[in-house]
Amino acid sequence: MIGEWLDIGWVEEIPLRGSRTVQVDGGDDIAVFRTGEGKVFALRDRCPHKHGKLSQGIVHGGAVACPLHNWRISLTTGEALGEDRGCTPTVPVKVSGGRVLICRASTLQAAA
């Protein structure tokens, strides 16, 4: 499965400064985000603090704020920003021909 990409839809289906959730068999959901600049990122849909759904948070620049306690999580690294500590797994993502693809092997590993 290494290198296998899962097509999850058109990039325009993910709202600017918003997200879309992808369900992965046998594991946690993956949140796919699109920044105001149109960059796409994917993280496990779970804050490392209280396990809030990051997909329900607000995207500000290159980070998402957890809806439970406002922890800011980097979309690039999955690391908590500021004085907070913790990390959520990132998932490789790319856009090809206007379609968003996430690495299937990574999503299954991250979700395990």
Biopython code that builds the backbone (N, CA, C, O; Angstrom):
import numpy as np
from Bio.PDB.StructureBuilder import StructureBuilder

atoms = [
    (1, "MET", "N", (0.795, -1.192, 0.000)),
    (1, "MET", "CA", (0.000, 0.000, 0.000)),
    (1, "MET", "C", (0.840, 1.260, 0.000)),
    (1, "MET", "O", (0.290, 2.352, -0.139)),
    (2, "ILE", "N", (2.136, 1.156, 0.149)),
    (2, "ILE", "CA", (2.983, 2.345, 0.146)),
    (2, "ILE", "C", (2.837, 3.055, -1.187)),
    (2, "ILE", "O", (2.926, 2.438, -2.248)),
    (3, "GLY", "N", (2.613, 4.353, -1.120)),
    (3, "GLY", "CA", (2.474, 5.143, -2.333)),
    (3, "GLY", "C", (1.077, 5.149, -2.916)),
    (3, "GLY", "O", (0.841, 5.826, -3.917)),
    (4, "GLU", "N", (0.140, 4.418, -2.327)),
    (4, "GLU", "CA", (-1.227, 4.394, -2.838)),
    (4, "GLU", "C", (-1.972, 5.613, -2.310)),
    (4, "GLU", "O", (-1.966, 5.885, -1.109)),
    (5, "TRP", "N", (-2.612, 6.343, -3.216)),
    (5, "TRP", "CA", (-3.304, 7.575, -2.853)),
    (5, "TRP", "C", (-4.815, 7.375, -2.948)),
    (5, "TRP", "O", (-5.312, 6.724, -3.867)),
    (6, "LEU", "N", (-5.517, 7.933, -2.005)),
    (6, "LEU", "CA", (-6.972, 7.858, -1.945)),
    (6, "LEU", "C", (-7.546, 9.190, -2.403)),
    (6, "LEU", "O", (-7.290, 10.223, -1.784)),
    (7, "ASP", "N", (-8.323, 9.173, -3.486)),
    (7, "ASP", "CA", (-8.951, 10.379, -4.022)),
    (7, "ASP", "C", (-10.172, 10.687, -3.155)),
    (7, "ASP", "O", (-11.078, 9.863, -3.028)),
    (8, "ILE", "N", (-10.185, 11.890, -2.556)),
    (8, "ILE", "CA", (-11.305, 12.230, -1.676)),
    (8, "ILE", "C", (-12.205, 13.320, -2.243)),
    (8, "ILE", "O", (-13.153, 13.737, -1.577)),
    (9, "GLY", "N", (-11.931, 13.790, -3.452)),
    (9, "GLY", "CA", (-12.828, 14.758, -4.087)),
    (9, "GLY", "C", (-12.127, 15.992, -4.600)),
    (9, "GLY", "O", (-10.901, 16.102, -4.560)),
    (10, "TRP", "N", (-12.937, 16.921, -5.085)),
    (10, "TRP", "CA", (-12.445, 18.169, -5.657)),
    (10, "TRP", "C", (-11.981, 19.108, -4.559)),
    (10, "TRP", "O", (-12.589, 19.177, -3.490)),
    (11, "VAL", "N", (-10.897, 19.835, -4.826)),
    (11, "VAL", "CA", (-10.365, 20.784, -3.849)),
    (11, "VAL", "C", (-11.415, 21.841, -3.496)),
    (11, "VAL", "O", (-11.456, 22.294, -2.352)),
    (12, "GLU", "N", (-12.255, 22.242, -4.438)),
    (12, "GLU", "CA", (-13.283, 23.257, -4.189)),
    (12, "GLU", "C", (-14.356, 22.767, -3.226)),
    (12, "GLU", "O", (-15.108, 23.578, -2.684)),
    (13, "GLU", "N", (-14.443, 21.460, -3.001)),
    (13, "GLU", "CA", (-15.428, 20.917, -2.058)),
    (13, "GLU", "C", (-15.015, 21.145, -0.601)),
    (13, "GLU", "O", (-15.820, 20.969, 0.314)),
    (14, "ILE", "N", (-13.769, 21.534, -0.395)),
    (14, "ILE", "CA", (-13.296, 21.874, 0.943)),
    (14, "ILE", "C", (-13.352, 23.397, 1.042)),
    (14, "ILE", "O", (-12.660, 24.086, 0.292)),
    (15, "PRO", "N", (-14.159, 23.926, 1.950)),
    (15, "PRO", "CA", (-14.286, 25.383, 2.014)),
    (15, "PRO", "C", (-12.978, 26.062, 2.423)),
    (15, "PRO", "O", (-12.200, 25.510, 3.200)),
    (16, "LEU", "N", (-12.745, 27.268, 1.890)),
    (16, "LEU", "CA", (-11.592, 28.054, 2.324)),
    (16, "LEU", "C", (-11.708, 28.292, 3.823)),
    (16, "LEU", "O", (-12.784, 28.612, 4.328)),
    (17, "ARG", "N", (-10.571, 28.131, 4.544)),
    (17, "ARG", "CA", (-10.518, 28.271, 5.996)),
    (17, "ARG", "C", (-11.455, 27.286, 6.689)),
    (17, "ARG", "O", (-11.978, 27.558, 7.770)),
    (18, "GLY", "N", (-11.656, 26.134, 6.044)),
    (18, "GLY", "CA", (-12.530, 25.103, 6.592)),
    (18, "GLY", "C", (-11.950, 23.723, 6.400)),
    (18, "GLY", "O", (-10.768, 23.567, 6.093)),
    (19, "SER", "N", (-12.800, 22.712, 6.585)),
    (19, "SER", "CA", (-12.316, 21.337, 6.491)),
    (19, "SER", "C", (-13.394, 20.393, 5.986)),
    (19, "SER", "O", (-14.563, 20.752, 5.840)),
    (20, "ARG", "N", (-12.961, 19.199, 5.733)),
    (20, "ARG", "CA", (-13.823, 18.077, 5.355)),
    (20, "ARG", "C", (-13.282, 16.864, 6.082)),
    (20, "ARG", "O", (-12.068, 16.714, 6.219)),
    (21, "THR", "N", (-14.156, 16.004, 6.545)),
    (21, "THR", "CA", (-13.740, 14.806, 7.269)),
    (21, "THR", "C", (-13.823, 13.596, 6.350)),
    (21, "THR", "O", (-14.783, 13.435, 5.597)),
    (22, "VAL", "N", (-12.801, 12.748, 6.425)),
    (22, "VAL", "CA", (-12.753, 11.516, 5.654)),
    (22, "VAL", "C", (-12.723, 10.372, 6.648)),
    (22, "VAL", "O", (-11.868, 10.341, 7.533)),
    (23, "GLN", "N", (-13.642, 9.438, 6.512)),
    (23, "GLN", "CA", (-13.659, 8.269, 7.382)),
    (23, "GLN", "C", (-12.736, 7.206, 6.815)),
    (23, "GLN", "O", (-12.785, 6.878, 5.630)),
    (24, "VAL", "N", (-11.891, 6.675, 7.693)),
    (24, "VAL", "CA", (-10.940, 5.646, 7.298)),
    (24, "VAL", "C", (-11.344, 4.355, 7.998)),
    (24, "VAL", "O", (-11.586, 4.344, 9.205)),
    (25, "ASP", "N", (-11.415, 3.278, 7.242)),
    (25, "ASP", "CA", (-11.807, 1.992, 7.820)),
    (25, "ASP", "C", (-10.918, 1.620, 8.994)),
    (25, "ASP", "O", (-9.692, 1.677, 8.898)),
    (26, "GLY", "N", (-11.537, 1.241, 10.095)),
    (26, "GLY", "CA", (-10.799, 0.709, 11.229)),
    (26, "GLY", "C", (-10.004, 1.715, 12.022)),
    (26, "GLY", "O", (-9.080, 1.320, 12.733)),
    (27, "GLY", "N", (-10.316, 3.015, 11.939)),
    (27, "GLY", "CA", (-9.521, 3.981, 12.694)),
    (27, "GLY", "C", (-10.194, 5.320, 12.839)),
    (27, "GLY", "O", (-11.376, 5.482, 12.539)),
    (28, "ASP", "N", (-9.426, 6.267, 13.301)),
    (28, "ASP", "CA", (-9.920, 7.629, 13.484)),
    (28, "ASP", "C", (-10.187, 8.288, 12.140)),
    (28, "ASP", "O", (-9.644, 7.884, 11.112)),
    (29, "ASP", "N", (-11.032, 9.308, 12.168)),
    (29, "ASP", "CA", (-11.284, 10.094, 10.973)),
    (29, "ASP", "C", (-10.078, 10.990, 10.675)),
    (29, "ASP", "O", (-9.289, 11.310, 11.564)),
    (30, "ILE", "N", (-9.956, 11.380, 9.422)),
    (30, "ILE", "CA", (-8.920, 12.298, 8.973)),
    (30, "ILE", "C", (-9.611, 13.611, 8.605)),
    (30, "ILE", "O", (-10.602, 13.610, 7.875)),
    (31, "ALA", "N", (-9.086, 14.732, 9.112)),
    (31, "ALA", "CA", (-9.600, 16.050, 8.769)),
    (31, "ALA", "C", (-8.703, 16.636, 7.689)),
    (31, "ALA", "O", (-7.484, 16.702, 7.851)),
    (32, "VAL", "N", (-9.308, 17.060, 6.591)),
    (32, "VAL", "CA", (-8.575, 17.666, 5.488)),
    (32, "VAL", "C", (-8.954, 19.143, 5.466)),
    (32, "VAL", "O", (-10.130, 19.486, 5.344)),
    (33, "PHE", "N", (-7.956, 20.015, 5.584)),
    (33, "PHE", "CA", (-8.160, 21.453, 5.719)),
    (33, "PHE", "C", (-7.710, 22.181, 4.467)),
    (33, "PHE", "O", (-6.811, 21.732, 3.755)),
    (34, "ARG", "N", (-8.364, 23.338, 4.204)),
    (34, "ARG", "CA", (-7.905, 24.237, 3.136)),
    (34, "ARG", "C", (-7.790, 25.629, 3.744)),
    (34, "ARG", "O", (-8.764, 26.177, 4.260)),
    (35, "THR", "N", (-6.597, 26.187, 3.676)),
    (35, "THR", "CA", (-6.348, 27.508, 4.247)),
    (35, "THR", "C", (-6.952, 28.596, 3.355)),
    (35, "THR", "O", (-7.404, 28.323, 2.244)),
    (36, "GLY", "N", (-6.952, 29.819, 3.855)),
    (36, "GLY", "CA", (-7.434, 30.953, 3.070)),
    (36, "GLY", "C", (-6.633, 31.168, 1.802)),
    (36, "GLY", "O", (-7.126, 31.747, 0.834)),
    (37, "GLU", "N", (-5.372, 30.691, 1.814)),
    (37, "GLU", "CA", (-4.512, 30.789, 0.628)),
    (37, "GLU", "C", (-4.705, 29.603, -0.315)),
    (37, "GLU", "O", (-4.082, 29.547, -1.375)),
    (38, "GLY", "N", (-5.562, 28.657, 0.060)),
    (38, "GLY", "CA", (-5.853, 27.506, -0.794)),
    (38, "GLY", "C", (-4.942, 26.311, -0.598)),
    (38, "GLY", "O", (-5.059, 25.332, -1.334)),
    (39, "LYS", "N", (-4.032, 26.357, 0.376)),
    (39, "LYS", "CA", (-3.163, 25.203, 0.648)),
    (39, "LYS", "C", (-3.968, 24.132, 1.378)),
    (39, "LYS", "O", (-4.858, 24.440, 2.170)),
    (40, "VAL", "N", (-3.643, 22.867, 1.099)),
    (40, "VAL", "CA", (-4.388, 21.743, 1.658)),
    (40, "VAL", "C", (-3.490, 20.935, 2.599)),
    (40, "VAL", "O", (-2.332, 20.660, 2.284)),
    (41, "PHE", "N", (-4.040, 20.563, 3.755)),
    (41, "PHE", "CA", (-3.336, 19.789, 4.776)),
    (41, "PHE", "C", (-4.278, 18.725, 5.322)),
    (41, "PHE", "O", (-5.498, 18.859, 5.229)),
    (42, "ALA", "N", (-3.704, 17.664, 5.894)),
    (42, "ALA", "CA", (-4.529, 16.616, 6.511)),
    (42, "ALA", "C", (-3.923, 16.204, 7.847)),
    (42, "ALA", "O", (-2.708, 16.049, 7.974)),
    (43, "LEU", "N", (-4.788, 16.030, 8.836)),
    (43, "LEU", "CA", (-4.403, 15.615, 10.184)),
    (43, "LEU", "C", (-5.403, 14.589, 10.700)),
    (43, "LEU", "O", (-6.535, 14.516, 10.223)),
    (44, "ARG", "N", (-4.977, 13.804, 11.670)),
    (44, "ARG", "CA", (-5.938, 12.981, 12.388)),
    (44, "ARG", "C", (-6.935, 13.955, 13.029)),
    (44, "ARG", "O", (-6.531, 14.979, 13.579)),
    (45, "ASP", "N", (-8.211, 13.645, 12.960)),
    (45, "ASP", "CA", (-9.262, 14.546, 13.437)),
    (45, "ASP", "C", (-9.430, 14.431, 14.954)),
    (45, "ASP", "O", (-10.508, 14.111, 15.456)),
    (46, "ARG", "N", (-8.327, 14.703, 15.671)),
    (46, "ARG", "CA", (-8.351, 14.525, 17.113)),
    (46, "ARG", "C", (-7.276, 15.387, 17.771)),
    (46, "ARG", "O", (-6.084, 15.199, 17.525)),
    (47, "CYS", "N", (-7.699, 16.322, 18.599)),
    (47, "CYS", "CA", (-6.754, 17.176, 19.313)),
    (47, "CYS", "C", (-5.978, 16.325, 20.318)),
    (47, "CYS", "O", (-6.558, 15.438, 20.945)),
    (48, "PRO", "N", (-4.677, 16.578, 20.481)),
    (48, "PRO", "CA", (-3.896, 15.785, 21.434)),
    (48, "PRO", "C", (-4.226, 16.112, 22.890)),
    (48, "PRO", "O", (-3.787, 15.392, 23.786)),
    (49, "HIS", "N", (-4.977, 17.161, 23.146)),
    (49, "HIS", "CA", (-5.286, 17.577, 24.510)),
    (49, "HIS", "C", (-6.505, 16.838, 25.066)),
    (49, "HIS", "O", (-6.363, 15.977, 25.935)),
    (50, "LYS", "N", (-7.690, 17.165, 24.577)),
    (50, "LYS", "CA", (-8.937, 16.560, 25.068)),
    (50, "LYS", "C", (-9.673, 15.804, 23.962)),
    (50, "LYS", "O", (-10.852, 15.481, 24.100)),
    (51, "HIS", "N", (-8.970, 15.526, 22.868)),
    (51, "HIS", "CA", (-9.494, 14.734, 21.747)),
    (51, "HIS", "C", (-10.680, 15.386, 21.030)),
    (51, "HIS", "O", (-11.534, 14.693, 20.476)),
    (52, "GLY", "N", (-10.727, 16.725, 21.044)),
    (52, "GLY", "CA", (-11.760, 17.428, 20.288)),
    (52, "GLY", "C", (-11.588, 17.207, 18.800)),
    (52, "GLY", "O", (-10.481, 16.941, 18.330)),
    (53, "LYS", "N", (-12.676, 17.315, 18.057)),
    (53, "LYS", "CA", (-12.630, 17.137, 16.602)),
    (53, "LYS", "C", (-12.055, 18.405, 15.964)),
    (53, "LYS", "O", (-12.710, 19.447, 15.930)),
    (54, "LEU", "N", (-10.836, 18.301, 15.464)),
    (54, "LEU", "CA", (-10.178, 19.450, 14.849)),
    (54, "LEU", "C", (-10.943, 19.952, 13.628)),
    (54, "LEU", "O", (-10.875, 21.135, 13.296)),
    (55, "SER", "N", (-11.667, 19.064, 12.962)),
    (55, "SER", "CA", (-12.444, 19.456, 11.782)),
    (55, "SER", "C", (-13.526, 20.467, 12.131)),
    (55, "SER", "O", (-14.037, 21.149, 11.243)),
    (56, "GLN", "N", (-13.882, 20.577, 13.397)),
    (56, "GLN", "CA", (-14.897, 21.535, 13.831)),
    (56, "GLN", "C", (-14.269, 22.848, 14.304)),
    (56, "GLN", "O", (-14.977, 23.762, 14.728)),
    (57, "GLY", "N", (-12.934, 22.937, 14.230)),
    (57, "GLY", "CA", (-12.228, 24.138, 14.657)),
    (57, "GLY", "C", (-12.165, 25.182, 13.572)),
    (57, "GLY", "O", (-12.605, 24.959, 12.444)),
    (58, "ILE", "N", (-11.614, 26.319, 13.925)),
    (58, "ILE", "CA", (-11.473, 27.441, 13.003)),
    (58, "ILE", "C", (-10.030, 27.484, 12.499)),
    (58, "ILE", "O", (-9.082, 27.413, 13.281)),
    (59, "VAL", "N", (-9.884, 27.601, 11.180)),
    (59, "VAL", "CA", (-8.562, 27.667, 10.560)),
    (59, "VAL", "C", (-8.116, 29.126, 10.510)),
    (59, "VAL", "O", (-8.823, 29.984, 9.982)),
    (60, "HIS", "N", (-6.932, 29.396, 11.066)),
    (60, "HIS", "CA", (-6.312, 30.719, 11.042)),
    (60, "HIS", "C", (-4.925, 30.551, 10.458)),
    (60, "HIS", "O", (-4.054, 29.967, 11.103)),
    (61, "GLY", "N", (-4.700, 31.045, 9.262)),
    (61, "GLY", "CA", (-3.379, 30.911, 8.643)),
    (61, "GLY", "C", (-3.000, 29.453, 8.514)),
    (61, "GLY", "O", (-3.705, 28.680, 7.864)),
    (62, "GLY", "N", (-1.881, 29.064, 9.131)),
    (62, "GLY", "CA", (-1.386, 27.693, 9.041)),
    (62, "GLY", "C", (-1.720, 26.845, 10.248)),
    (62, "GLY", "O", (-1.023, 25.868, 10.523)),
    (63, "ALA", "N", (-2.785, 27.199, 10.987)),
    (63, "ALA", "CA", (-3.149, 26.447, 12.189)),
    (63, "ALA", "C", (-4.663, 26.314, 12.290)),
    (63, "ALA", "O", (-5.414, 27.055, 11.656)),
    (64, "VAL", "N", (-5.093, 25.348, 13.104)),
    (64, "VAL", "CA", (-6.511, 25.172, 13.411)),
    (64, "VAL", "C", (-6.665, 25.250, 14.926)),
    (64, "VAL", "O", (-5.830, 24.730, 15.667)),
    (65, "ALA", "N", (-7.730, 25.897, 15.382)),
    (65, "ALA", "CA", (-8.007, 26.007, 16.814)),
    (65, "ALA", "C", (-8.968, 24.894, 17.208)),
    (65, "ALA", "O", (-10.031, 24.740, 16.607)),
    (66, "CYS", "N", (-8.589, 24.118, 18.221)),
    (66, "CYS", "CA", (-9.466, 23.053, 18.715)),
    (66, "CYS", "C", (-10.745, 23.689, 19.261)),
    (66, "CYS", "O", (-10.671, 24.688, 19.977)),
    (67, "PRO", "N", (-11.916, 23.132, 18.938)),
    (67, "PRO", "CA", (-13.168, 23.719, 19.408)),
    (67, "PRO", "C", (-13.419, 23.532, 20.909)),
    (67, "PRO", "O", (-14.283, 24.208, 21.468)),
    (68, "LEU", "N", (-12.696, 22.642, 21.566)),
    (68, "LEU", "CA", (-12.937, 22.406, 22.994)),
    (68, "LEU", "C", (-12.220, 23.401, 23.901)),
    (68, "LEU", "O", (-12.835, 23.972, 24.802)),
    (69, "HIS", "N", (-10.928, 23.612, 23.671)),
    (69, "HIS", "CA", (-10.151, 24.459, 24.570)),
    (69, "HIS", "C", (-9.266, 25.456, 23.837)),
    (69, "HIS", "O", (-8.367, 26.049, 24.433)),
    (70, "ASN", "N", (-9.518, 25.642, 22.546)),
    (70, "ASN", "CA", (-8.827, 26.648, 21.744)),
    (70, "ASN", "C", (-7.333, 26.398, 21.576)),
    (70, "ASN", "O", (-6.592, 27.329, 21.261)),
    (71, "TRP", "N", (-6.869, 25.160, 21.778)),
    (71, "TRP", "CA", (-5.468, 24.862, 21.464)),
    (71, "TRP", "C", (-5.274, 25.093, 19.982)),
    (71, "TRP", "O", (-6.128, 24.709, 19.183)),
    (72, "ARG", "N", (-4.169, 25.714, 19.595)),
    (72, "ARG", "CA", (-3.833, 25.924, 18.194)),
    (72, "ARG", "C", (-2.889, 24.810, 17.751)),
    (72, "ARG", "O", (-1.850, 24.583, 18.370)),
    (73, "ILE", "N", (-3.257, 24.121, 16.677)),
    (73, "ILE", "CA", (-2.485, 23.000, 16.150)),
    (73, "ILE", "C", (-1.963, 23.379, 14.760)),
    (73, "ILE", "O", (-2.733, 23.804, 13.898)),
    (74, "SER", "N", (-0.662, 23.225, 14.550)),
    (74, "SER", "CA", (-0.057, 23.510, 13.254)),
    (74, "SER", "C", (-0.577, 22.523, 12.206)),
    (74, "SER", "O", (-0.569, 21.312, 12.427)),
    (75, "LEU", "N", (-1.027, 23.048, 11.068)),
    (75, "LEU", "CA", (-1.484, 22.176, 9.987)),
    (75, "LEU", "C", (-0.311, 21.485, 9.307)),
    (75, "LEU", "O", (-0.485, 20.420, 8.715)),
    (76, "THR", "N", (0.864, 22.065, 9.379)),
    (76, "THR", "CA", (2.049, 21.501, 8.739)),
    (76, "THR", "C", (2.639, 20.349, 9.538)),
    (76, "THR", "O", (2.980, 19.311, 8.972)),
    (77, "THR", "N", (2.762, 20.527, 10.862)),
    (77, "THR", "CA", (3.469, 19.536, 11.688)),
    (77, "THR", "C", (2.561, 18.740, 12.625)),
    (77, "THR", "O", (2.955, 17.674, 13.099)),
    (78, "GLY", "N", (1.358, 19.237, 12.899)),
    (78, "GLY", "CA", (0.479, 18.596, 13.867)),
    (78, "GLY", "C", (0.801, 18.966, 15.308)),
    (78, "GLY", "O", (0.112, 18.523, 16.227)),
    (79, "GLU", "N", (1.844, 19.775, 15.519)),
    (79, "GLU", "CA", (2.276, 20.174, 16.860)),
    (79, "GLU", "C", (1.386, 21.275, 17.427)),
    (79, "GLU", "O", (0.929, 22.157, 16.700)),
    (80, "ALA", "N", (1.147, 21.211, 18.740)),
    (80, "ALA", "CA", (0.472, 22.301, 19.434)),
    (80, "ALA", "C", (1.391, 23.521, 19.418)),
    (80, "ALA", "O", (2.608, 23.390, 19.550)),
    (81, "LEU", "N", (0.810, 24.696, 19.257)),
    (81, "LEU", "CA", (1.583, 25.931, 19.190)),
    (81, "LEU", "C", (1.496, 26.691, 20.510)),
    (81, "LEU", "O", (0.584, 26.458, 21.303)),
    (82, "GLY", "N", (2.429, 27.585, 20.742)),
    (82, "GLY", "CA", (2.441, 28.352, 21.977)),
    (82, "GLY", "C", (2.988, 27.511, 23.114)),
    (82, "GLY", "O", (3.879, 26.685, 22.915)),
    (83, "GLU", "N", (2.458, 27.723, 24.295)),
    (83, "GLU", "CA", (2.925, 27.004, 25.478)),
    (83, "GLU", "C", (2.344, 25.599, 25.578)),
    (83, "GLU", "O", (2.814, 24.790, 26.378)),
    (84, "ASP", "N", (1.334, 25.302, 24.778)),
    (84, "ASP", "CA", (0.705, 23.980, 24.813)),
    (84, "ASP", "C", (1.647, 22.922, 24.257)),
    (84, "ASP", "O", (2.507, 23.228, 23.430)),
    (85, "ARG", "N", (1.494, 21.698, 24.699)),
    (85, "ARG", "CA", (2.332, 20.589, 24.240)),
    (85, "ARG", "C", (1.454, 19.428, 23.792)),
    (85, "ARG", "O", (0.426, 19.128, 24.401)),
    (86, "GLY", "N", (1.883, 18.789, 22.722)),
    (86, "GLY", "CA", (1.162, 17.639, 22.187)),
    (86, "GLY", "C", (1.259, 17.656, 20.678)),
    (86, "GLY", "O", (1.684, 18.644, 20.079)),
    (87, "CYS", "N", (0.865, 16.561, 20.076)),
    (87, "CYS", "CA", (0.963, 16.439, 18.624)),
    (87, "CYS", "C", (-0.112, 15.485, 18.132)),
    (87, "CYS", "O", (-0.437, 14.501, 18.797)),
    (88, "THR", "N", (-0.652, 15.781, 16.980)),
    (88, "THR", "CA", (-1.565, 14.877, 16.302)),
    (88, "THR", "C", (-0.899, 14.475, 14.985)),
    (88, "THR", "O", (-0.251, 15.311, 14.355)),
    (89, "PRO", "N", (-1.040, 13.228, 14.554)),
    (89, "PRO", "CA", (-0.362, 12.795, 13.328)),
    (89, "PRO", "C", (-0.826, 13.558, 12.084)),
    (89, "PRO", "O", (-2.011, 13.842, 11.913)),
    (90, "THR", "N", (0.141, 13.880, 11.226)),
    (90, "THR", "CA", (-0.160, 14.467, 9.929)),
    (90, "THR", "C", (-0.310, 13.340, 8.914)),
    (90, "THR", "O", (0.174, 12.227, 9.123)),
    (91, "VAL", "N", (-0.987, 13.648, 7.815)),
    (91, "VAL", "CA", (-1.197, 12.678, 6.742)),
    (91, "VAL", "C", (-0.745, 13.335, 5.442)),
    (91, "VAL", "O", (-1.179, 14.447, 5.143)),
    (92, "PRO", "N", (0.119, 12.677, 4.657)),
    (92, "PRO", "CA", (0.527, 13.261, 3.371)),
    (92, "PRO", "C", (-0.692, 13.516, 2.481)),
    (92, "PRO", "O", (-1.577, 12.669, 2.354)),
    (93, "VAL", "N", (-0.716, 14.693, 1.874)),
    (93, "VAL", "CA", (-1.825, 15.092, 1.012)),
    (93, "VAL", "C", (-1.257, 15.827, -0.191)),
    (93, "VAL", "O", (-0.243, 16.516, -0.085)),
    (94, "LYS", "N", (-1.911, 15.677, -1.332)),
    (94, "LYS", "CA", (-1.505, 16.420, -2.522)),
    (94, "LYS", "C", (-2.742, 16.728, -3.354)),
    (94, "LYS", "O", (-3.781, 16.079, -3.226)),
    (95, "VAL", "N", (-2.601, 17.736, -4.209)),
    (95, "VAL", "CA", (-3.668, 18.107, -5.135)),
    (95, "VAL", "C", (-3.153, 17.844, -6.534)),
    (95, "VAL", "O", (-2.083, 18.321, -6.911)),
    (96, "SER", "N", (-3.916, 17.085, -7.304)),
    (96, "SER", "CA", (-3.530, 16.736, -8.671)),
    (96, "SER", "C", (-4.752, 16.887, -9.576)),
    (96, "SER", "O", (-5.767, 16.219, -9.378)),
    (97, "GLY", "N", (-4.646, 17.762, -10.563)),
    (97, "GLY", "CA", (-5.761, 17.970, -11.481)),
    (97, "GLY", "C", (-7.016, 18.469, -10.777)),
    (97, "GLY", "O", (-8.135, 18.184, -11.203)),
    (98, "GLY", "N", (-6.815, 19.225, -9.686)),
    (98, "GLY", "CA", (-7.950, 19.751, -8.935)),
    (98, "GLY", "C", (-8.557, 18.764, -7.957)),
    (98, "GLY", "O", (-9.511, 19.096, -7.254)),
    (99, "ARG", "N", (-8.014, 17.547, -7.900)),
    (99, "ARG", "CA", (-8.505, 16.513, -6.981)),
    (99, "ARG", "C", (-7.579, 16.431, -5.777)),
    (99, "ARG", "O", (-6.363, 16.565, -5.914)),
    (100, "VAL", "N", (-8.154, 16.208, -4.589)),
    (100, "VAL", "CA", (-7.383, 16.061, -3.359)),
    (100, "VAL", "C", (-7.141, 14.584, -3.115)),
    (100, "VAL", "O", (-8.069, 13.775, -3.149)),
    (101, "LEU", "N", (-5.873, 14.239, -2.866)),
    (101, "LEU", "CA", (-5.494, 12.848, -2.609)),
    (101, "LEU", "C", (-4.756, 12.777, -1.280)),
    (101, "LEU", "O", (-3.895, 13.608, -0.995)),
    (102, "ILE", "N", (-5.100, 11.776, -0.465)),
    (102, "ILE", "CA", (-4.366, 11.530, 0.769)),
    (102, "ILE", "C", (-3.710, 10.168, 0.659)),
    (102, "ILE", "O", (-4.249, 9.260, 0.026)),
    (103, "CYS", "N", (-2.551, 10.028, 1.272)),
    (103, "CYS", "CA", (-1.802, 8.779, 1.206)),
    (103, "CYS", "C", (-2.522, 7.722, 2.024)),
    (103, "CYS", "O", (-2.639, 7.847, 3.243)),
    (104, "ARG", "N", (-2.993, 6.706, 1.372)),
    (104, "ARG", "CA", (-3.789, 5.667, 2.036)),
    (104, "ARG", "C", (-2.988, 4.928, 3.100)),
    (104, "ARG", "O", (-3.503, 4.702, 4.195)),
    (105, "ALA", "N", (-1.762, 4.549, 2.819)),
    (105, "ALA", "CA", (-0.953, 3.820, 3.799)),
    (105, "ALA", "C", (-0.739, 4.675, 5.040)),
    (105, "ALA", "O", (-0.783, 4.163, 6.159)),
    (106, "SER", "N", (-0.509, 5.969, 4.855)),
    (106, "SER", "CA", (-0.307, 6.863, 5.995)),
    (106, "SER", "C", (-1.574, 7.058, 6.788)),
    (106, "SER", "O", (-1.524, 7.158, 8.013)),
    (107, "THR", "N", (-2.736, 7.117, 6.105)),
    (107, "THR", "CA", (-3.976, 7.328, 6.842)),
    (107, "THR", "C", (-4.294, 6.132, 7.695)),
    (107, "THR", "O", (-4.769, 6.274, 8.821)),
    (108, "LEU", "N", (-4.038, 4.960, 7.171)),
    (108, "LEU", "CA", (-4.321, 3.760, 7.958)),
    (108, "LEU", "C", (-3.345, 3.636, 9.128)),
    (108, "LEU", "O", (-3.724, 3.209, 10.218)),
    (109, "GLN", "N", (-2.083, 4.013, 8.893)),
    (109, "GLN", "CA", (-1.095, 3.972, 9.966)),
    (109, "GLN", "C", (-1.410, 5.024, 11.011)),
    (109, "GLN", "O", (-1.334, 4.745, 12.208)),
    (110, "ALA", "N", (-1.764, 6.238, 10.581)),
    (110, "ALA", "CA", (-2.064, 7.314, 11.516)),
    (110, "ALA", "C", (-3.319, 7.009, 12.301)),
    (110, "ALA", "O", (-3.440, 7.401, 13.462)),
    (111, "ALA", "N", (-4.257, 6.311, 11.674)),
    (111, "ALA", "CA", (-5.527, 6.042, 12.328)),
    (111, "ALA", "C", (-5.433, 4.856, 13.284)),
    (111, "ALA", "O", (-6.313, 4.672, 14.124)),
    (112, "ALA", "N", (-4.380, 4.051, 13.167)),
    (112, "ALA", "CA", (-4.272, 2.861, 14.001)),
    (112, "ALA", "C", (-3.991, 3.196, 15.446)),
    (112, "ALA", "O", (-3.873, 2.296, 16.277)),
]
sb = StructureBuilder()
sb.init_structure("model")
sb.init_model(0)
sb.init_chain("A")
sb.init_seg("    ")
for serial, (resi, resn, name, xyz) in enumerate(atoms, 1):
    if name == "N":
        sb.init_residue(resn, " ", resi, " ")
    sb.init_atom(name, np.array(xyz, "f"), 0.0, 1.0, " ", f" {name:<3s}", serial, name[0])
structure = sb.get_structure()
